[in-house]
Amino acid sequence: MKNLFRLSAILLLPMAASAGEPPEAPSPQPAAFVSEIPTTPKPARFWTPINLALVSADGFLKSYDMWSTMRNASRPNFVEHDPIARPFVHSGPVVAGLSQGALFATEVFTSYLLNKRGHRTMAKSLLLFAIGGNSAGIATSTH
């Protein structure tokens, strides 16, 4: 019986010692898992003066390139050097115009999506690349 009393005293002693301590006061700082909700930046507008100028230049140069190519297609011994445009040029002006219109709409829409997702430099680079390709086509079509 003495052993049982000693064993229970040893087991209950730590509980009795901790019962006399005051409870911990809550910390004045908020919990670590609480944080402010980050604000997302407002997306940049696409139709800025620079993008308007790039889209307008792309549309104008694409139209002029197609016009000069179709004019040259009526000449004897005409060879289209652009392998992508070759099937459309030899299919007639309606098919060529529709293909250029679809290409232009795809370029502008892709540039818009890139701008919307925050890739503003890439959106402008796409339009500049299209302008460069049209300029090269004009340079080779107008002799």
C-alpha positions, 0 to 999 in steps of 0.5 A: 500500500505504501508503494501505491501511495508513493507511485500516485504521489509521483504521478500526481506531483507534476500536475499539482505543481502546474496547477499553481501557475497562472495561465498564459496571457494571449499575445497582443499580436494577431495569429501568424496565419492571418494575413492581409488579402493582397490586392491585384493590380488593375490590368493595363489597358490594351488600346493605348496610343502606342498599341493603336499605332502598332495595330493600325500600322500592322493592318495597313502594311498587311493590306498593302502587302496583299494588294502588291502581291495580288497585283504581281500575281497577275503578271506572267512568271510570278512566283510567291516566295512566302510558303505560307501565303503561296496557297492563298495567293494562287486561290484568288483575291477573295481567299487571299483577303480572307486569309489575311483578315483572319491572320490580322484578327489572330495577331491582334487577339493574341496581342490583347490576351498577352497584354491582359495577362501582364505580358505587355512587352511580348504583346507589343513584340508580336505586333512589331514582328508582324509589321516586320514580316509585312514590310519584308513582303512589301519590299520583295513584292514591289520591285 
